[in-house]
Amino acid sequence: MTQAMVLEDRTWTDDAMDVLAQVAKRGEPFTAYALTQAGLRNPPHPSMWGTLFRHAAERGAIRPAKVPFVRSPRPGRNGGVCAQWRAAR
């Protein structure tokens, strides 16, 4: 797996959309944690995760995975439930 390149002068949302597209292209279901594992920094505010995924779904880039909710793999979430996504195409 290659690390995503992020530029400091771009907004988090721009970077996040790029990384989301790269992760979705893998063809496997993924959660927000996969984006951070691919090199995306955390957003300025935690609620930005939901907005990112909502906009990507509205644009037709992603859709809920066959199993739409899973236990979060993110350390510190203690297995809390999170959404799982996949590429729309």
PDB file of N, CA, C and O in Angstrom:
ATOM      1  N   MET A   1       0.847  -1.167   0.000  1.00  0.00           N
ATOM      2  CA  MET A   1       0.000   0.000   0.000  1.00  0.00           C
ATOM      3  C   MET A   1       0.896   1.236   0.000  1.00  0.00           C
ATOM      4  O   MET A   1       1.864   1.308   0.758  1.00  0.00           O
ATOM      5  N   THR A   2       0.570   2.206  -0.853  1.00  0.00           N
ATOM      6  CA  THR A   2       1.360   3.429  -0.914  1.00  0.00           C
ATOM      7  C   THR A   2       0.704   4.506  -0.079  1.00  0.00           C
ATOM      8  O   THR A   2      -0.520   4.553   0.050  1.00  0.00           O
ATOM      9  N   GLN A   3       1.525   5.365   0.482  1.00  0.00           N
ATOM     10  CA  GLN A   3       1.017   6.489   1.262  1.00  0.00           C
ATOM     11  C   GLN A   3       0.508   7.573   0.309  1.00  0.00           C
ATOM     12  O   GLN A   3       1.148   7.857  -0.703  1.00  0.00           O
ATOM     13  N   ALA A   4      -0.638   8.176   0.628  1.00  0.00           N
ATOM     14  CA  ALA A   4      -1.179   9.263  -0.184  1.00  0.00           C
ATOM     15  C   ALA A   4      -0.345  10.513   0.034  1.00  0.00           C
ATOM     16  O   ALA A   4       0.119  10.777   1.143  1.00  0.00           O
ATOM     17  N   MET A   5      -0.164  11.261  -1.007  1.00  0.00           N
ATOM     18  CA  MET A   5       0.562  12.521  -0.904  1.00  0.00           C
ATOM     19  C   MET A   5      -0.449  13.627  -0.596  1.00  0.00           C
ATOM     20  O   MET A   5      -1.442  13.774  -1.309  1.00  0.00           O
ATOM     21  N   VAL A   6      -0.206  14.391   0.441  1.00  0.00           N
ATOM     22  CA  VAL A   6      -1.069  15.519   0.773  1.00  0.00           C
ATOM     23  C   VAL A   6      -0.219  16.771   0.816  1.00  0.00           C
ATOM     24  O   VAL A   6       0.915  16.754   1.296  1.00  0.00           O
ATOM     25  N   LEU A   7      -0.775  17.849   0.314  1.00  0.00           N
ATOM     26  CA  LEU A   7      -0.060  19.120   0.263  1.00  0.00           C
ATOM     27  C   LEU A   7      -0.570  20.035   1.362  1.00  0.00           C
ATOM     28  O   LEU A   7      -1.780  20.150   1.560  1.00  0.00           O
ATOM     29  N   GLU A   8       0.317  20.674   2.064  1.00  0.00           N
ATOM     30  CA  GLU A   8      -0.061  21.512   3.198  1.00  0.00           C
ATOM     31  C   GLU A   8      -0.899  22.727   2.804  1.00  0.00           C
ATOM     32  O   GLU A   8      -1.672  23.220   3.626  1.00  0.00           O
ATOM     33  N   ASP A   9      -0.770  23.228   1.564  1.00  0.00           N
ATOM     34  CA  ASP A   9      -1.500  24.432   1.191  1.00  0.00           C
ATOM     35  C   ASP A   9      -2.911  24.140   0.686  1.00  0.00           C
ATOM     36  O   ASP A   9      -3.631  25.072   0.328  1.00  0.00           O
ATOM     37  N   ARG A  10      -3.314  22.908   0.648  1.00  0.00           N
ATOM     38  CA  ARG A  10      -4.663  22.552   0.225  1.00  0.00           C
ATOM     39  C   ARG A  10      -5.548  22.393   1.452  1.00  0.00           C
ATOM     40  O   ARG A  10      -5.050  22.192   2.560  1.00  0.00           O
ATOM     41  N   THR A  11      -6.833  22.481   1.260  1.00  0.00           N
ATOM     42  CA  THR A  11      -7.736  22.297   2.395  1.00  0.00           C
ATOM     43  C   THR A  11      -7.860  20.829   2.735  1.00  0.00           C
ATOM     44  O   THR A  11      -7.562  19.965   1.910  1.00  0.00           O
ATOM     45  N   TRP A  12      -8.297  20.549   3.938  1.00  0.00           N
ATOM     46  CA  TRP A  12      -8.486  19.167   4.355  1.00  0.00           C
ATOM     47  C   TRP A  12      -9.500  18.475   3.446  1.00  0.00           C
ATOM     48  O   TRP A  12      -9.313  17.315   3.079  1.00  0.00           O
ATOM     49  N   THR A  13     -10.562  19.173   3.085  1.00  0.00           N
ATOM     50  CA  THR A  13     -11.603  18.560   2.249  1.00  0.00           C
ATOM     51  C   THR A  13     -11.050  18.152   0.887  1.00  0.00           C
ATOM     52  O   THR A  13     -11.366  17.069   0.397  1.00  0.00           O
ATOM     53  N   ASP A  14     -10.233  18.997   0.272  1.00  0.00           N
ATOM     54  CA  ASP A  14      -9.626  18.636  -1.015  1.00  0.00           C
ATOM     55  C   ASP A  14      -8.753  17.399  -0.868  1.00  0.00           C
ATOM     56  O   ASP A  14      -8.841  16.467  -1.668  1.00  0.00           O
ATOM     57  N   ASP A  15      -7.922  17.398   0.143  1.00  0.00           N
ATOM     58  CA  ASP A  15      -7.050  16.249   0.395  1.00  0.00           C
ATOM     59  C   ASP A  15      -7.886  14.996   0.663  1.00  0.00           C
ATOM     60  O   ASP A  15      -7.589  13.919   0.147  1.00  0.00           O
ATOM     61  N   ALA A  16      -8.927  15.149   1.471  1.00  0.00           N
ATOM     62  CA  ALA A  16      -9.757  14.009   1.848  1.00  0.00           C
ATOM     63  C   ALA A  16     -10.454  13.402   0.635  1.00  0.00           C
ATOM     64  O   ALA A  16     -10.529  12.179   0.517  1.00  0.00           O
ATOM     65  N   MET A  17     -10.962  14.235  -0.265  1.00  0.00           N
ATOM     66  CA  MET A  17     -11.625  13.711  -1.466  1.00  0.00           C
ATOM     67  C   MET A  17     -10.638  12.941  -2.340  1.00  0.00           C
ATOM     68  O   MET A  17     -10.988  11.906  -2.907  1.00  0.00           O
ATOM     69  N   ASP A  18      -9.420  13.435  -2.450  1.00  0.00           N
ATOM     70  CA  ASP A  18      -8.397  12.734  -3.240  1.00  0.00           C
ATOM     71  C   ASP A  18      -8.059  11.379  -2.626  1.00  0.00           C
ATOM     72  O   ASP A  18      -8.002  10.368  -3.326  1.00  0.00           O
ATOM     73  N   VAL A  19      -7.837  11.367  -1.323  1.00  0.00           N
ATOM     74  CA  VAL A  19      -7.482  10.116  -0.647  1.00  0.00           C
ATOM     75  C   VAL A  19      -8.660   9.145  -0.687  1.00  0.00           C
ATOM     76  O   VAL A  19      -8.466   7.948  -0.897  1.00  0.00           O
ATOM     77  N   LEU A  20      -9.871   9.647  -0.490  1.00  0.00           N
ATOM     78  CA  LEU A  20     -11.058   8.800  -0.550  1.00  0.00           C
ATOM     79  C   LEU A  20     -11.146   8.119  -1.922  1.00  0.00           C
ATOM     80  O   LEU A  20     -11.420   6.922  -2.002  1.00  0.00           O
ATOM     81  N   ALA A  21     -10.917   8.869  -2.987  1.00  0.00           N
ATOM     82  CA  ALA A  21     -10.962   8.287  -4.335  1.00  0.00           C
ATOM     83  C   ALA A  21      -9.905   7.199  -4.498  1.00  0.00           C
ATOM     84  O   ALA A  21     -10.175   6.162  -5.104  1.00  0.00           O
ATOM     85  N   GLN A  22      -8.716   7.423  -3.968  1.00  0.00           N
ATOM     86  CA  GLN A  22      -7.643   6.424  -4.062  1.00  0.00           C
ATOM     87  C   GLN A  22      -8.006   5.154  -3.301  1.00  0.00           C
ATOM     88  O   GLN A  22      -7.797   4.047  -3.797  1.00  0.00           O
ATOM     89  N   VAL A  23      -8.545   5.313  -2.108  1.00  0.00           N
ATOM     90  CA  VAL A  23      -8.908   4.156  -1.284  1.00  0.00           C
ATOM     91  C   VAL A  23     -10.080   3.405  -1.930  1.00  0.00           C
ATOM     92  O   VAL A  23     -10.085   2.174  -1.949  1.00  0.00           O
ATOM     93  N   ALA A  24     -11.065   4.128  -2.455  1.00  0.00           N
ATOM     94  CA  ALA A  24     -12.222   3.489  -3.086  1.00  0.00           C
ATOM     95  C   ALA A  24     -11.809   2.672  -4.313  1.00  0.00           C
ATOM     96  O   ALA A  24     -12.401   1.628  -4.590  1.00  0.00           O
ATOM     97  N   LYS A  25     -10.800   3.140  -5.047  1.00  0.00           N
ATOM     98  CA  LYS A  25     -10.341   2.434  -6.248  1.00  0.00           C
ATOM     99  C   LYS A  25      -9.824   1.038  -5.944  1.00  0.00           C
ATOM    100  O   LYS A  25      -9.745   0.202  -6.844  1.00  0.00           O
ATOM    101  N   ARG A  26      -9.475   0.773  -4.709  1.00  0.00           N
ATOM    102  CA  ARG A  26      -8.979  -0.561  -4.340  1.00  0.00           C
ATOM    103  C   ARG A  26     -10.062  -1.621  -4.485  1.00  0.00           C
ATOM    104  O   ARG A  26      -9.763  -2.810  -4.603  1.00  0.00           O
ATOM    105  N   GLY A  27     -11.327  -1.190  -4.476  1.00  0.00           N
ATOM    106  CA  GLY A  27     -12.428  -2.116  -4.666  1.00  0.00           C
ATOM    107  C   GLY A  27     -12.867  -2.864  -3.426  1.00  0.00           C
ATOM    108  O   GLY A  27     -13.706  -3.761  -3.510  1.00  0.00           O
ATOM    109  N   GLU A  28     -12.319  -2.514  -2.282  1.00  0.00           N
ATOM    110  CA  GLU A  28     -12.666  -3.185  -1.028  1.00  0.00           C
ATOM    111  C   GLU A  28     -13.488  -2.243  -0.148  1.00  0.00           C
ATOM    112  O   GLU A  28     -13.331  -1.026  -0.245  1.00  0.00           O
ATOM    113  N   PRO A  29     -14.358  -2.780   0.704  1.00  0.00           N
ATOM    114  CA  PRO A  29     -15.068  -1.922   1.652  1.00  0.00           C
ATOM    115  C   PRO A  29     -14.060  -1.206   2.553  1.00  0.00           C
ATOM    116  O   PRO A  29     -13.001  -1.752   2.864  1.00  0.00           O
ATOM    117  N   PHE A  30     -14.396   0.018   2.970  1.00  0.00           N
ATOM    118  CA  PHE A  30     -13.486   0.797   3.810  1.00  0.00           C
ATOM    119  C   PHE A  30     -14.251   1.708   4.745  1.00  0.00           C
ATOM    120  O   PHE A  30     -15.420   2.023   4.521  1.00  0.00           O
ATOM    121  N   THR A  31     -13.565   2.126   5.800  1.00  0.00           N
ATOM    122  CA  THR A  31     -14.101   3.080   6.765  1.00  0.00           C
ATOM    123  C   THR A  31     -13.235   4.335   6.729  1.00  0.00           C
ATOM    124  O   THR A  31     -12.248   4.391   5.996  1.00  0.00           O
ATOM    125  N   ALA A  32     -13.596   5.317   7.501  1.00  0.00           N
ATOM    126  CA  ALA A  32     -12.811   6.555   7.572  1.00  0.00           C
ATOM    127  C   ALA A  32     -11.384   6.272   8.024  1.00  0.00           C
ATOM    128  O   ALA A  32     -10.454   6.973   7.624  1.00  0.00           O
ATOM    129  N   TYR A  33     -11.210   5.269   8.840  1.00  0.00           N
ATOM    130  CA  TYR A  33      -9.869   4.955   9.327  1.00  0.00           C
ATOM    131  C   TYR A  33      -8.934   4.568   8.188  1.00  0.00           C
ATOM    132  O   TYR A  33      -7.736   4.839   8.263  1.00  0.00           O
ATOM    133  N   ALA A  34      -9.443   3.952   7.154  1.00  0.00           N
ATOM    134  CA  ALA A  34      -8.611   3.596   5.993  1.00  0.00           C
ATOM    135  C   ALA A  34      -8.018   4.840   5.344  1.00  0.00           C
ATOM    136  O   ALA A  34      -6.917   4.789   4.794  1.00  0.00           O
ATOM    137  N   LEU A  35      -8.742   5.961   5.404  1.00  0.00           N
ATOM    138  CA  LEU A  35      -8.220   7.200   4.831  1.00  0.00           C
ATOM    139  C   LEU A  35      -7.040   7.716   5.642  1.00  0.00           C
ATOM    140  O   LEU A  35      -6.060   8.195   5.072  1.00  0.00           O
ATOM    141  N   THR A  36      -7.123   7.625   6.956  1.00  0.00           N
ATOM    142  CA  THR A  36      -5.993   8.063   7.778  1.00  0.00           C
ATOM    143  C   THR A  36      -4.813   7.112   7.612  1.00  0.00           C
ATOM    144  O   THR A  36      -3.662   7.548   7.635  1.00  0.00           O
ATOM    145  N   GLN A  37      -5.085   5.823   7.447  1.00  0.00           N
ATOM    146  CA  GLN A  37      -4.009   4.866   7.204  1.00  0.00           C
ATOM    147  C   GLN A  37      -3.334   5.133   5.854  1.00  0.00           C
ATOM    148  O   GLN A  37      -2.165   4.795   5.666  1.00  0.00           O
ATOM    149  N   ALA A  38      -4.065   5.732   4.926  1.00  0.00           N
ATOM    150  CA  ALA A  38      -3.515   6.056   3.608  1.00  0.00           C
ATOM    151  C   ALA A  38      -2.805   7.407   3.606  1.00  0.00           C
ATOM    152  O   ALA A  38      -2.338   7.854   2.558  1.00  0.00           O
ATOM    153  N   GLY A  39      -2.719   8.060   4.756  1.00  0.00           N
ATOM    154  CA  GLY A  39      -1.944   9.291   4.864  1.00  0.00           C
ATOM    155  C   GLY A  39      -2.727  10.563   5.112  1.00  0.00           C
ATOM    156  O   GLY A  39      -2.128  11.628   5.261  1.00  0.00           O
ATOM    157  N   LEU A  40      -4.057  10.486   5.160  1.00  0.00           N
ATOM    158  CA  LEU A  40      -4.854  11.685   5.407  1.00  0.00           C
ATOM    159  C   LEU A  40      -4.771  12.086   6.873  1.00  0.00           C
ATOM    160  O   LEU A  40      -4.945  11.253   7.762  1.00  0.00           O
ATOM    161  N   ARG A  41      -4.507  13.355   7.119  1.00  0.00           N
ATOM    162  CA  ARG A  41      -4.475  13.859   8.503  1.00  0.00           C
ATOM    163  C   ARG A  41      -5.910  13.972   9.030  1.00  0.00           C
ATOM    164  O   ARG A  41      -6.861  13.993   8.248  1.00  0.00           O
ATOM    165  N   ASN A  42      -6.061  14.045  10.327  1.00  0.00           N
ATOM    166  CA  ASN A  42      -7.387  14.207  10.912  1.00  0.00           C
ATOM    167  C   ASN A  42      -7.953  15.566  10.534  1.00  0.00           C
ATOM    168  O   ASN A  42      -7.196  16.520  10.358  1.00  0.00           O
ATOM    169  N   PRO A  43      -9.278  15.671  10.405  1.00  0.00           N
ATOM    170  CA  PRO A  43      -9.889  16.946  10.030  1.00  0.00           C
ATOM    171  C   PRO A  43      -9.810  17.966  11.163  1.00  0.00           C
ATOM    172  O   PRO A  43      -9.618  17.600  12.322  1.00  0.00           O
ATOM    173  N   PRO A  44      -9.960  19.245  10.825  1.00  0.00           N
ATOM    174  CA  PRO A  44      -9.968  20.283  11.859  1.00  0.00           C
ATOM    175  C   PRO A  44     -11.089  20.075  12.882  1.00  0.00           C
ATOM    176  O   PRO A  44     -10.949  20.460  14.043  1.00  0.00           O
ATOM    177  N   HIS A  45     -12.204  19.466  12.451  1.00  0.00           N
ATOM    178  CA  HIS A  45     -13.318  19.178  13.358  1.00  0.00           C
ATOM    179  C   HIS A  45     -13.838  17.781  13.030  1.00  0.00           C
ATOM    180  O   HIS A  45     -13.996  17.448  11.856  1.00  0.00           O
ATOM    181  N   PRO A  46     -14.108  16.953  14.047  1.00  0.00           N
ATOM    182  CA  PRO A  46     -14.529  15.570  13.793  1.00  0.00           C
ATOM    183  C   PRO A  46     -15.789  15.421  12.942  1.00  0.00           C
ATOM    184  O   PRO A  46     -15.947  14.413  12.254  1.00  0.00           O
ATOM    185  N   SER A  47     -16.683  16.401  12.976  1.00  0.00           N
ATOM    186  CA  SER A  47     -17.916  16.283  12.190  1.00  0.00           C
ATOM    187  C   SER A  47     -17.655  16.354  10.687  1.00  0.00           C
ATOM    188  O   SER A  47     -18.541  16.051   9.888  1.00  0.00           O
ATOM    189  N   MET A  48     -16.449  16.752  10.302  1.00  0.00           N
ATOM    190  CA  MET A  48     -16.133  16.844   8.875  1.00  0.00           C
ATOM    191  C   MET A  48     -16.077  15.473   8.209  1.00  0.00           C
ATOM    192  O   MET A  48     -16.228  15.378   6.991  1.00  0.00           O
ATOM    193  N   TRP A  49     -15.862  14.404   8.988  1.00  0.00           N
ATOM    194  CA  TRP A  49     -15.877  13.061   8.402  1.00  0.00           C
ATOM    195  C   TRP A  49     -17.235  12.775   7.772  1.00  0.00           C
ATOM    196  O   TRP A  49     -17.312  12.338   6.624  1.00  0.00           O
ATOM    197  N   GLY A  50     -18.295  13.020   8.519  1.00  0.00           N
ATOM    198  CA  GLY A  50     -19.641  12.750   8.011  1.00  0.00           C
ATOM    199  C   GLY A  50     -19.959  13.553   6.765  1.00  0.00           C
ATOM    200  O   GLY A  50     -20.544  13.033   5.815  1.00  0.00           O
ATOM    201  N   THR A  51     -19.575  14.815   6.770  1.00  0.00           N
ATOM    202  CA  THR A  51     -19.804  15.674   5.605  1.00  0.00           C
ATOM    203  C   THR A  51     -19.054  15.148   4.387  1.00  0.00           C
ATOM    204  O   THR A  51     -19.591  15.127   3.280  1.00  0.00           O
ATOM    205  N   LEU A  52     -17.815  14.725   4.596  1.00  0.00           N
ATOM    206  CA  LEU A  52     -17.013  14.178   3.498  1.00  0.00           C
ATOM    207  C   LEU A  52     -17.714  12.990   2.851  1.00  0.00           C
ATOM    208  O   LEU A  52     -17.872  12.952   1.631  1.00  0.00           O
ATOM    209  N   PHE A  53     -18.131  12.027   3.654  1.00  0.00           N
ATOM    210  CA  PHE A  53     -18.755  10.828   3.102  1.00  0.00           C
ATOM    211  C   PHE A  53     -20.122  11.125   2.496  1.00  0.00           C
ATOM    212  O   PHE A  53     -20.488  10.527   1.484  1.00  0.00           O
ATOM    213  N   ARG A  54     -20.873  12.026   3.090  1.00  0.00           N
ATOM    214  CA  ARG A  54     -22.172  12.403   2.525  1.00  0.00           C
ATOM    215  C   ARG A  54     -21.995  13.029   1.145  1.00  0.00           C
ATOM    216  O   ARG A  54     -22.708  12.676   0.205  1.00  0.00           O
ATOM    217  N   HIS A  55     -21.043  13.959   1.021  1.00  0.00           N
ATOM    218  CA  HIS A  55     -20.809  14.603  -0.279  1.00  0.00           C
ATOM    219  C   HIS A  55     -20.305  13.610  -1.318  1.00  0.00           C
ATOM    220  O   HIS A  55     -20.726  13.655  -2.474  1.00  0.00           O
ATOM    221  N   ALA A  56     -19.413  12.720  -0.920  1.00  0.00           N
ATOM    222  CA  ALA A  56     -18.899  11.724  -1.862  1.00  0.00           C
ATOM    223  C   ALA A  56     -20.029  10.804  -2.338  1.00  0.00           C
ATOM    224  O   ALA A  56     -20.069  10.432  -3.511  1.00  0.00           O
ATOM    225  N   ALA A  57     -20.942  10.436  -1.441  1.00  0.00           N
ATOM    226  CA  ALA A  57     -22.078   9.593  -1.829  1.00  0.00           C
ATOM    227  C   ALA A  57     -23.036  10.359  -2.738  1.00  0.00           C
ATOM    228  O   ALA A  57     -23.546   9.803  -3.711  1.00  0.00           O
ATOM    229  N   GLU A  58     -23.282  11.630  -2.427  1.00  0.00           N
ATOM    230  CA  GLU A  58     -24.163  12.448  -3.265  1.00  0.00           C
ATOM    231  C   GLU A  58     -23.594  12.630  -4.666  1.00  0.00           C
ATOM    232  O   GLU A  58     -24.350  12.728  -5.633  1.00  0.00           O
ATOM    233  N   ARG A  59     -22.284  12.675  -4.785  1.00  0.00           N
ATOM    234  CA  ARG A  59     -21.616  12.820  -6.087  1.00  0.00           C
ATOM    235  C   ARG A  59     -21.562  11.496  -6.846  1.00  0.00           C
ATOM    236  O   ARG A  59     -21.166  11.466  -8.011  1.00  0.00           O
ATOM    237  N   GLY A  60     -21.952  10.419  -6.203  1.00  0.00           N
ATOM    238  CA  GLY A  60     -21.950   9.119  -6.851  1.00  0.00           C
ATOM    239  C   GLY A  60     -20.610   8.418  -6.837  1.00  0.00           C
ATOM    240  O   GLY A  60     -20.407   7.461  -7.584  1.00  0.00           O
ATOM    241  N   ALA A  61     -19.684   8.878  -5.999  1.00  0.00           N
ATOM    242  CA  ALA A  61     -18.358   8.265  -5.935  1.00  0.00           C
ATOM    243  C   ALA A  61     -18.336   7.017  -5.067  1.00  0.00           C
ATOM    244  O   ALA A  61     -17.581   6.084  -5.339  1.00  0.00           O
ATOM    245  N   ILE A  62     -19.159   6.994  -4.022  1.00  0.00           N
ATOM    246  CA  ILE A  62     -19.203   5.870  -3.095  1.00  0.00           C
ATOM    247  C   ILE A  62     -20.640   5.525  -2.759  1.00  0.00           C
ATOM    248  O   ILE A  62     -21.563   6.296  -3.017  1.00  0.00           O
ATOM    249  N   ARG A  63     -20.806   4.355  -2.180  1.00  0.00           N
ATOM    250  CA  ARG A  63     -22.121   3.924  -1.685  1.00  0.00           C
ATOM    251  C   ARG A  63     -21.881   3.059  -0.452  1.00  0.00           C
ATOM    252  O   ARG A  63     -20.767   2.579  -0.238  1.00  0.00           O
ATOM    253  N   PRO A  64     -22.922   2.857   0.360  1.00  0.00           N
ATOM    254  CA  PRO A  64     -22.730   1.992   1.522  1.00  0.00           C
ATOM    255  C   PRO A  64     -22.287   0.595   1.083  1.00  0.00           C
ATOM    256  O   PRO A  64     -22.723   0.099   0.044  1.00  0.00           O
ATOM    257  N   ALA A  65     -21.443  -0.020   1.856  1.00  0.00           N
ATOM    258  CA  ALA A  65     -20.988  -1.383   1.575  1.00  0.00           C
ATOM    259  C   ALA A  65     -22.128  -2.364   1.828  1.00  0.00           C
ATOM    260  O   ALA A  65     -23.154  -2.006   2.406  1.00  0.00           O
ATOM    261  N   LYS A  66     -21.935  -3.603   1.389  1.00  0.00           N
ATOM    262  CA  LYS A  66     -22.944  -4.643   1.594  1.00  0.00           C
ATOM    263  C   LYS A  66     -23.271  -4.780   3.080  1.00  0.00           C
ATOM    264  O   LYS A  66     -24.430  -4.963   3.453  1.00  0.00           O
ATOM    265  N   VAL A  67     -22.258  -4.693   3.912  1.00  0.00           N
ATOM    266  CA  VAL A  67     -22.439  -4.623   5.373  1.00  0.00           C
ATOM    267  C   VAL A  67     -22.153  -3.163   5.722  1.00  0.00           C
ATOM    268  O   VAL A  67     -20.991  -2.785   5.873  1.00  0.00           O
ATOM    269  N   PRO A  68     -23.209  -2.325   5.855  1.00  0.00           N
ATOM    270  CA  PRO A  68     -22.998  -0.882   5.969  1.00  0.00           C
ATOM    271  C   PRO A  68     -22.400  -0.383   7.278  1.00  0.00           C
ATOM    272  O   PRO A  68     -21.849   0.717   7.316  1.00  0.00           O
ATOM    273  N   PHE A  69     -22.494  -1.161   8.346  1.00  0.00           N
ATOM    274  CA  PHE A  69     -21.941  -0.731   9.626  1.00  0.00           C
ATOM    275  C   PHE A  69     -21.095  -1.847  10.220  1.00  0.00           C
ATOM    276  O   PHE A  69     -21.483  -3.016  10.223  1.00  0.00           O
ATOM    277  N   VAL A  70     -19.928  -1.456  10.723  1.00  0.00           N
ATOM    278  CA  VAL A  70     -18.985  -2.406  11.326  1.00  0.00           C
ATOM    279  C   VAL A  70     -18.399  -1.789  12.590  1.00  0.00           C
ATOM    280  O   VAL A  70     -18.559  -0.595  12.843  1.00  0.00           O
ATOM    281  N   ARG A  71     -17.724  -2.610  13.373  1.00  0.00           N
ATOM    282  CA  ARG A  71     -16.988  -2.078  14.521  1.00  0.00           C
ATOM    283  C   ARG A  71     -15.776  -1.327  13.983  1.00  0.00           C
ATOM    284  O   ARG A  71     -15.076  -1.817  13.097  1.00  0.00           O
ATOM    285  N   SER A  72     -15.538  -0.162  14.511  1.00  0.00           N
ATOM    286  CA  SER A  72     -14.437   0.664  14.044  1.00  0.00           C
ATOM    287  C   SER A  72     -13.087   0.014  14.316  1.00  0.00           C
ATOM    288  O   SER A  72     -12.831  -0.460  15.423  1.00  0.00           O
ATOM    289  N   PRO A  73     -12.214  -0.008  13.292  1.00  0.00           N
ATOM    290  CA  PRO A  73     -10.868  -0.512  13.509  1.00  0.00           C
ATOM    291  C   PRO A  73      -9.930   0.543  14.099  1.00  0.00           C
ATOM    292  O   PRO A  73      -8.790   0.236  14.449  1.00  0.00           O
ATOM    293  N   ARG A  74     -10.412   1.791  14.210  1.00  0.00           N
ATOM    294  CA  ARG A  74      -9.575   2.891  14.699  1.00  0.00           C
ATOM    295  C   ARG A  74      -9.233   2.703  16.174  1.00  0.00           C
ATOM    296  O   ARG A  74     -10.128   2.545  17.004  1.00  0.00           O
ATOM    297  N   PRO A  75      -7.938   2.720  16.502  1.00  0.00           N
ATOM    298  CA  PRO A  75      -7.557   2.650  17.921  1.00  0.00           C
ATOM    299  C   PRO A  75      -8.202   3.812  18.694  1.00  0.00           C
ATOM    300  O   PRO A  75      -8.274   4.937  18.197  1.00  0.00           O
ATOM    301  N   GLY A  76      -8.648   3.534  19.860  1.00  0.00           N
ATOM    302  CA  GLY A  76      -9.273   4.571  20.667  1.00  0.00           C
ATOM    303  C   GLY A  76     -10.782   4.615  20.533  1.00  0.00           C
ATOM    304  O   GLY A  76     -11.451   5.236  21.358  1.00  0.00           O
ATOM    305  N   ARG A  77     -11.329   3.979  19.524  1.00  0.00           N
ATOM    306  CA  ARG A  77     -12.790   3.948  19.358  1.00  0.00           C
ATOM    307  C   ARG A  77     -13.400   2.787  20.131  1.00  0.00           C
ATOM    308  O   ARG A  77     -14.622   2.704  20.262  1.00  0.00           O
ATOM    309  N   ASN A  78     -12.575   1.903  20.639  1.00  0.00           N
ATOM    310  CA  ASN A  78     -13.035   0.762  21.433  1.00  0.00           C
ATOM    311  C   ASN A  78     -14.111  -0.061  20.732  1.00  0.00           C
ATOM    312  O   ASN A  78     -15.034  -0.568  21.370  1.00  0.00           O
ATOM    313  N   GLY A  79     -13.982  -0.187  19.419  1.00  0.00           N
ATOM    314  CA  GLY A  79     -14.921  -1.013  18.669  1.00  0.00           C
ATOM    315  C   GLY A  79     -16.272  -0.387  18.455  1.00  0.00           C
ATOM    316  O   GLY A  79     -17.230  -1.097  18.150  1.00  0.00           O
ATOM    317  N   GLY A  80     -16.387   0.936  18.607  1.00  0.00           N
ATOM    318  CA  GLY A  80     -17.654   1.614  18.346  1.00  0.00           C
ATOM    319  C   GLY A  80     -18.073   1.417  16.893  1.00  0.00           C
ATOM    320  O   GLY A  80     -17.230   1.176  16.028  1.00  0.00           O
ATOM    321  N   VAL A  81     -19.346   1.518  16.628  1.00  0.00           N
ATOM    322  CA  VAL A  81     -19.873   1.294  15.288  1.00  0.00           C
ATOM    323  C   VAL A  81     -19.529   2.459  14.373  1.00  0.00           C
ATOM    324  O   VAL A  81     -19.570   3.620  14.780  1.00  0.00           O
ATOM    325  N   CYS A  82     -19.186   2.129  13.122  1.00  0.00           N
ATOM    326  CA  CYS A  82     -18.927   3.161  12.116  1.00  0.00           C
ATOM    327  C   CYS A  82     -19.423   2.678  10.759  1.00  0.00           C
ATOM    328  O   CYS A  82     -19.628   1.483  10.546  1.00  0.00           O
ATOM    329  N   ALA A  83     -19.609   3.620   9.850  1.00  0.00           N
ATOM    330  CA  ALA A  83     -20.080   3.296   8.506  1.00  0.00           C
ATOM    331  C   ALA A  83     -18.961   2.677   7.683  1.00  0.00           C
ATOM    332  O   ALA A  83     -17.785   3.003   7.841  1.00  0.00           O
ATOM    333  N   GLN A  84     -19.368   1.777   6.803  1.00  0.00           N
ATOM    334  CA  GLN A  84     -18.422   1.148   5.879  1.00  0.00           C
ATOM    335  C   GLN A  84     -18.899   1.462   4.456  1.00  0.00           C
ATOM    336  O   GLN A  84     -20.092   1.374   4.163  1.00  0.00           O
ATOM    337  N   TRP A  85     -17.979   1.820   3.592  1.00  0.00           N
ATOM    338  CA  TRP A  85     -18.283   2.285   2.249  1.00  0.00           C
ATOM    339  C   TRP A  85     -17.554   1.462   1.196  1.00  0.00           C
ATOM    340  O   TRP A  85     -16.655   0.681   1.506  1.00  0.00           O
ATOM    341  N   ARG A  86     -17.963   1.655  -0.062  1.00  0.00           N
ATOM    342  CA  ARG A  86     -17.257   1.057  -1.192  1.00  0.00           C
ATOM    343  C   ARG A  86     -17.436   1.957  -2.398  1.00  0.00           C
ATOM    344  O   ARG A  86     -18.308   2.826  -2.398  1.00  0.00           O
ATOM    345  N   ALA A  87     -16.633   1.763  -3.416  1.00  0.00           N
ATOM    346  CA  ALA A  87     -16.751   2.556  -4.645  1.00  0.00           C
ATOM    347  C   ALA A  87     -18.138   2.294  -5.254  1.00  0.00           C
ATOM    348  O   ALA A  87     -18.655   1.178  -5.193  1.00  0.00           O
ATOM    349  N   ALA A  88     -18.718   3.329  -5.831  1.00  0.00           N
ATOM    350  CA  ALA A  88     -20.037   3.191  -6.422  1.00  0.00           C
ATOM    351  C   ALA A  88     -20.002   2.454  -7.750  1.00  0.00           C
ATOM    352  O   ALA A  88     -21.003   1.869  -8.165  1.00  0.00           O
ATOM    353  N   ARG A  89     -18.866   2.479  -8.413  1.00  0.00           N
ATOM    354  CA  ARG A  89     -18.770   1.862  -9.749  1.00  0.00           C
ATOM    355  C   ARG A  89     -18.067   0.536  -9.691  1.00  0.00           C
ATOM    356  O   ARG A  89     -17.898  -0.120 -10.719  1.00  0.00           O
TER     357      ARG A  89
END
